[in-house]
Amino acid sequence: MLRWYLIYTKPSSEALALKNLVRQHYEAYLPRIVRSVRRAGRRCERVGALFPRYLFLRLNEGEQALAPVRSTVGVAGIVRFGLRYTIVPDRVIHDLQARADPATGLHRLNIGAQPTPGAAVSIRRGPFDGLKGVFERPAGADRVVVLLRLLGQNAPVCLPAESIVLSQAG
């Protein structure tokens, strides 16, 4: 019987664990994502694990053992609750694989359409987390300008686009 298990890796060792598990003839899946990061003041894309420190292992029970997985280079352990190993449903893996880019196998964040100018927004991370403001305009590919009421005045603040959400009406 084929089952997917959740593997916990050592820090930043997802790719190393994947390589060593595949070398031992295990089927493993490491969902990867493309993220936009700022390095030396410039934006660049970086590929990393979609779930940092985790990957999935498909085991043919009765033919393969989990014991060698625990001592594989890069693996910290097999996730379990109590005495039972965590079994990941097949549909979860299929959904992840279906959402990946067919050509590269990489995931990308789908940043929704930006609000229209004048729309009420909430800030969900960073130093202004929890504040409400008014969307003013986009400021580049991944930043926006939001008007915040600070010290009795409207102040334009430039934020990462992913840090705002439309406020709910009512």
Phi and psi in degrees as a GROMACS rama.xvg file:
@    title "Ramachandran Plot"
@    xaxis  label "Phi"
@    yaxis  label "Psi"
@TYPE xy
-88.5223  129.637  LEU-2
-139.379  147.526  ARG-3
-95.8973  135.883  TRP-4
-120.08  155.322  TYR-5
-98.9121  124.126  LEU-6
-108.57  132.008  ILE-7
-99.8985  126.258  TYR-8
-104.433  168.82  THR-9
-72.2036  159.389  LYS-10
-53.8737  130.161  PRO-11
56.2182  28.6104  SER-12
-118.086  21.3416  SER-13
-60.3082  -46.6149  GLU-14
-67.4587  -38.0843  ALA-15
-64.6915  -44.6526  LEU-16
-63.247  -42.9375  ALA-17
-58.2975  -49.1628  LEU-18
-58.2392  -44.8791  LYS-19
-71.7807  -33.4104  ASN-20
-68.6238  -42.9686  LEU-21
-63.7327  -38.4499  VAL-22
-62.005  -28.4259  ARG-23
-89.3564  11.4938  GLN-24
71.4355  29.7467  HIS-25
-94.7865  149.609  TYR-26
-91.1033  124.747  GLU-27
-134.454  153.35  ALA-28
-134.649  124.02  TYR-29
-118.978  99.3914  LEU-30
-68.2221  130.572  PRO-31
-118.72  152.341  ARG-32
-130.25  149.471  ILE-33
-97.6955  124.324  VAL-34
-120.45  145.273  ARG-35
-89.8321  123.609  SER-36
-127.457  158.733  VAL-37
-104.287  122.756  ARG-38
-130.483  126.314  ARG-39
54.0004  38.1283  ALA-40
79.3861  1.60401  GLY-41
-117.871  149.917  ARG-42
-85.5913  135.789  ARG-43
-146.872  163.57  CYS-44
-97.5293  140.199  GLU-45
-130.804  136.102  ARG-46
-97.0464  131.289  VAL-47
-148.05  179.074  GLY-48
-70.742  136.506  ALA-49
-63.8505  -38.1222  LEU-50
-119.263  91.4216  PHE-51
-53.0034  132.927  PRO-52
76.1166  9.24512  ARG-53
-130.167  147.585  TYR-54
-148.613  170.594  LEU-55
-112.049  142.169  PHE-56
-126.536  128.297  LEU-57
-101.226  123.078  ARG-58
-117.979  134.529  LEU-59
-91.4192  95.7945  ASN-60
-61.1865  137.821  GLU-61
96.4329  -24.9414  GLY-62
-114.071  -27.3144  GLU-63
-124.842  148.66  GLN-64
-107.882  150.425  ALA-65
-82.5956  -20.892  LEU-66
-54.2895  -46.5291  ALA-67
-64.8496  -22.8176  PRO-68
-63.8838  -40.5088  VAL-69
-60.8289  -30.5028  ARG-70
-101.629  11.5988  SER-71
-72.4498  137.797  THR-72
-59.5679  127.727  VAL-73
99.7782  -19.1441  GLY-74
-92.1167  130.954  VAL-75
-93.0284  -30.7669  ALA-76
172.918  179.679  GLY-77
-108.497  128.596  ILE-78
-68.7223  133.734  VAL-79
-148.413  159.873  ARG-80
-117.492  112.045  PHE-81
67.5156  -126.473  GLY-82
-94.8153  -4.70552  LEU-83
-100.624  131.252  ARG-84
-70.1385  146.1  TYR-85
-74.4575  122.989  THR-86
-103.896  125.607  ILE-87
-93.6604  126.926  VAL-88
-60.0686  143.844  PRO-89
-54.3841  -39.207  ASP-90
-61.9317  -30.644  ARG-91
-65.1483  -46.3265  VAL-92
-65.4399  -43.5986  ILE-93
-62.6392  -40.5818  HIS-94
-63.8988  -42.5747  ASP-95
-61.4992  -45.7261  LEU-96
-65.821  -34.9586  GLN-97
-69.4537  -29.415  ALA-98
-81.545  -13.3903  ARG-99
-76.9062  153.98  ALA-100
-62.2164  126.651  ASP-101
-61.9886  -31.9536  PRO-102
-78.036  -42.3362  ALA-103
-106.337  -21.0416  THR-104
79.2728  5.74246  GLY-105
-93.3961  149.002  LEU-106
-95.101  151.567  HIS-107
-131.73  143.706  ARG-108
-70.7488  132.646  LEU-109
-93.3686  98.826  ASN-110
-85.7171  119.643  ILE-111
-62.4375  175.625  GLY-112
-62.3726  143.441  ALA-113
-72.8075  151.31  GLN-114
-65.3456  162.458  PRO-115
-83.5582  152.632  THR-116
-55.1381  135.057  PRO-117
94.7482  -7.20552  GLY-118
-74.1866  142.942  ALA-119
-76.2701  132.533  ALA-120
-131.452  158.054  VAL-121
-117.16  144.349  SER-122
-95.7404  130.094  ILE-123
-111.975  1.93209  ARG-124
-161.414  164.499  ARG-125
90.8339  -170.056  GLY-126
-66.9305  -19.358  PRO-127
-102.652  16.0479  PHE-128
-51.0952  129.271  ASP-129
94.4079  -14.0996  GLY-130
-80.6395  154.047  LEU-131
-109.897  148.033  LYS-132
-151.543  -169.508  GLY-133
-122.162  126.703  VAL-134
-66.3609  128.172  PHE-135
-102.504  -52.6384  GLU-136
-170.566  160.356  ARG-137
-72.097  152.283  PRO-138
-133.844  69.3643  ALA-139
100.845  -171.309  GLY-140
-71.1373  -30.9206  ALA-141
-135.044  20.766  ASP-142
-132.526  156.065  ARG-143
-137.518  158.718  VAL-144
-108.269  127.306  VAL-145
-122.531  137.881  VAL-146
-87.9948  121.975  LEU-147
-114.193  144.251  LEU-148
-85.661  102.227  ARG-149
-123.852  127.347  LEU-150
52.9681  40.1352  LEU-151
79.1068  6.31482  GLY-152
-132.538  153.23  GLN-153
-79.8509  123.27  ASN-154
-121.013  128.008  ALA-155
-74.0561  131.536  PRO-156
-127.738  129.948  VAL-157
-91.1005  125.879  CYS-158
-133.276  159.027  LEU-159
-63.7469  137.683  PRO-160
-57.6912  -33.8694  ALA-161
-73.7464  -6.20386  GLU-162
-90.7043  -0.3015  SER-163
-118.201  151.27  ILE-164
-135.84  151.856  VAL-165
-63.9533  135.472  LEU-166
-73.6329  144.977  SER-167
-76.6731  138.683  GLN-168
-70.6659  143.224  ALA-169
